[in-house]
Amino acid sequence: MARVLITGASGFIGSNLARACLQRGDEVSVVVRPRSSVARLAGIGSRIGLYRLDLTDARALGNCLTKTRPEIVFHAGARTRFENRPDLQDLAGSVEENVTPLVALLSALATCDCPPRSFVRTGTIAEYGDCATPYTETARERPAGSYAASLLAGTHYLEMAQPRLPFLAVTARLALTYGPGQSESFLIPRAISQLLTGQKVSVRSPLDRRDLIHVDDVTRALMMLGDTPEDAGPVVNVGTGHTPTVAEVMQTLIKLTGAGAGLVNFGDQTGDPVELIVSAERIRDRLGWSPEIQLQDGLERTVKWARENIIPEFAAEMQA
């Protein structure tokens, strides 16, 4: 049991992490932005400490740390989408949204009266960008967009600052995480919703390959890193090491949802297939972690959740 603080807890991974920590008996506090919806925290609100604040608000953050005195901090807050702009303001926006809050949080934790013993931050497979696969932690990264570059900057800032921090810090570079409750701005939940409601699904790059990992495996890895950061090193990949094609994933979803195959339109691949895959040897060798949920099982769980939550909501909208 530990006192845990989770930032970005209104998001997909953060909310699942909060539930997982509660389940093992941790004392959980969460930080969400002042205007964020806390719908994903439904059912556990009475069991957690909820703090609405911006991480750049030094006074509010300091008060939060004084009250919670976390032993483990999970930083899962990040904005994931930035539209490319001719004036390059997406670059400035990504720094403001993803790098500045991280630095503010590290500063507050480093100077508070009771620093945590570990700090685990969620990074992304996108940090690697255009480099050889499978991605290893020692690769020279070449991020392709503002989101990836800002997360990579945070990774390097954290590693650079480690000698000056009174706690151990780890960045967990996550493969493409999926599972129940994920936003439909991502392919798998969007496709499931569309297939269950009889809507057409367009797949532009069916031959691309993706390393897909269930959110429960991700939260288990994050908690292990929080418990034993000294075994991990500054950066560690979290993934399955397997890459089905997007077409194969869609065929599985067609079967699981019972939808007609004609609902999915597979486009003609215009470029070379892209494979996104990480090597998870480091976390396996150093911490003994490996994924437990196979893709078929994980997709079944996600479809089941959608049947129980999306279909009733869709039917109510149709009757309104």
N, C-alpha and C positions, 0 to 999 in steps of 0.2 A: 504494500500500500504506500502511495506517495501523494504529496500535494502537487497537483498538475495544473498548469496554465496553458490554454490553447488559444492562439490567435487564429482568426479566420474561421471561427467555429460555426458560422452561419452557412459555410460552404459545404460542398459535397464530402470532401475528405475530412475536413475539420469536425463536422457533425458526427460522422461515423467514428472518428477517433474519440470524441467525447463519450459516446456510448460504450465503446470498447474499454476505455479507462474506468468508467463507472462499473462496468461488469466485473472487472478484476478487483474492485474495492478501493480505487483511488478517490481522493478528495479533489473534485474537478471544478475549476473556475475557467470561464471562457471570456474572450474579448471579441466583440463584434463592433462594426462601425455604427455610429449613431443612428443612421437611417436604414440599416440592414434589416431584412426580414429574418425572423428567427423561426420560421415555419419548420425548418429541418430539425429544430431542437424540441419539437412538440413531444410531450410525454416525459421529458426529463427536466423541464424547467425548474421544478421544485427541488431537484437533487443537485443542481449546479449553482455556482455563483456566476451571475451574468453581469458583465461590465461593458457598457456602451461608451466607446471612446475612440478617438483617433490616436494611433501610436505616436504621432508627432506632437501630441498634447502632453508635454513633459509633466505638468502638475497632475493631471488625471491619471497618467500611467504610473507615476510615482505613488500616488495614493492606492492604486490597484495593487501594486507590488507589496506595499506595506501591509495591506490587509490579507493578501493571499499567501505571501511568503512561499512561492513555488519552489519545489525541489527539481522538477523537470518542466521545461518550457518547450512546447511544440509551436513552431511558427509556420502556420499553414495558410496565412493570408497573402494573397497575390491577385492582381488583375491579370487575366489570361489573354485578353484580346485587345490589340491596338491596330487600328486601320492605318495603313501607310499613307502619309500625307506629303504633298510636294514640298511643303515648308519644313519638313522633318520634325514637326511638333510631336509626332508619335514617339520620337526618341526622348524628348524632354518629359513627355507624359509617363513613359515607362519608368524613367528614373524617379519621378515624383511619386508614382504609385507603388513601386516595388523595391527600389533601393533605399530611398530616404526613410521609409518606415522601419526597414530592417536595421539601419544604422541607429535610428532613434531608440529602438527596442534594445539593441546591444548596449548602447550607452547607459540606458536606465538600469539594465540588469547588472552591468559592470560596477556601477556606483551605488547600488542600493545596499541597505544594511545587511540583508541576508540573501546573497546571490544564490542562484540555483546550482545544482551540481552538474546538470547537463542541459544542453540546448540543441534541439533537433529541428532542422528546417527542411521543408519540402522543396526540392528542386524539380527539374524536369528533363526528360529524355531529349527535349528540343534544344537544350544547351549544346549538345554535340553538333547538330546541324549536318553540314556536308563533310563528313569524315568517314573513314572506313568502319564498316560494321563487322562483328558486333561491337558496340561502343564499350570501351573500357575506361576506367576512371583516370588513366594516365594519358588519354588521347588529347591531342591539340584540338580544342573545340573551334567550330566555325558556325556560330549561330546565324540563322537566316532572317530573323525578324526582331522587332523591338522587344516583344515579350521574352523571347529566348535570350537575347542579349542582356536584358535587365536581370533575369534570373542568374545568368552566368556571372554578371558583375557582382551580384550578391554572394555567390559561391566563392569568388576570389577575395572579396572583402572579408568574408568570414574566416577564410583560411589565413589570410594575411594578419588578421587581428588576433588569432588564437593565442599567441604568446602573451598578449596583453589582457586576456580575459581570465577571470577567476573561476571559470567553469569550462568543461569540455564541450566543443561544438561540432556538429556533424550536419552535412547536407546530404539528404537522401534524394538521389536523382530517380524519379519515378518513371516507369514505363507508362503506357497509356492505360489509365485506371478507369474502370467501369463498374457498374453495379446499380442496385435499386436506389432510386431517388436522384440519379444524376440528371443534370439539365439537358433538355432536348436540343440544346445548341451543339451537342456532340452526337456523332453518327449513330452509335448503338442505341441509346435511348430514343433518339428521334425515329430511327427505323422501326423499332419495336412499337412505338406509339402509332406510327402510320400504318403498319401492317395490321395491328389489332383493330384499327378503326377503318380499314378498307381503303386507305389512301395510297397513292403511288409513291414509290421510293426510287430516286435516281442515284445511281452509283457511278461516279465519273471515272474512277481509277480502280477497277475491279482486281487488277493484278498486283497492286501495291500490297505489301506485307506489313503487319503490325504486331508488336509485342503487347499483348493485352493482359492486364492483371486485375484480378478482382479486388475491390476496395477492402474486403476483410483481410486479405493477405497483406495489403499495404499497411493497414493499421497495426497488424501484428508485427510487421517489420519495424515500424516507427517506434512502437513501445519497446521492442528489444534494443533498438539503438539508444533510446532514452535511458534504459536501465544499465547498459554497458557501453557507453560511448568510447571508452578507452580501447575497446577491441576493434572498433570500426575504422578509424582514420577519419580524415577531414571530409572525404567524399565517398559515398558508396551507392552503387546502383541497386535498384529494387525492380526486378522484372522476372519474367518467366524463362527467357531465352528461346521461346518458340514464336514463330511468326506465320500464322495462317494468312492466306490472301483475304482481301476484303470480300471477294466473291464467295469464298468458303464460309466466312462468317455470316454473310447474308443468306446463303443457302441453309445454314443451321437455323437462323431466325425464322425463315419461311416455314420450316418444319415445326419449330417450337410454337409458333403463333397459329399454325394451321391456315395461313394465308395462301392465296393462290399465287403460283409462281409468276403469273403475268403482272402482278403488282410491282415487281422490281424490274427496273430498266437498267441493264448493265451497259454503260457507255463504252465506246471504243477507246482503248487506252492510246493516248496521243504521244506519250513519251515513254522512256524506259521506266519500268516498275521501280518504286522506291521501297526500300526495306528499312524499317525502324525497329532495331533490336538491341538490347543491352546484354552485356555479359554480367551475370549475377554471381560469378565465382567468388568475388571478395566477401560478400555478405554470407555466402554459404560456408566458405572456409573459415572465416573469422568468428561468425556468430552462430553457425549451424542453422541458419534460416533457409528455407526453400518454400516455394508456393505450395499450398495444400489444395486449392480449389482449381480443378481443371476447367478449361474454357466451356465445355459442354455444360457442366454443372453450374458454373457461374452465370451463363446465359439463361439457363432454366430458371434460376432464382430471380434473375432480373425480369424475365417475362412474367413469372408468377406475380411479382410485385406490381408490375404494370397492369395485369388483369384485375388485380384487387383495388388499384388506386386510379388508374387512368380511365379504364372502361366505364366505371360508374360515373365519373366526372364528365366524360364525353356524352354518355346517355342523358345526363341531366341537362347539358347544354343543348342537345338536340331537341329535348322536350320543352325547353324554355321558349 
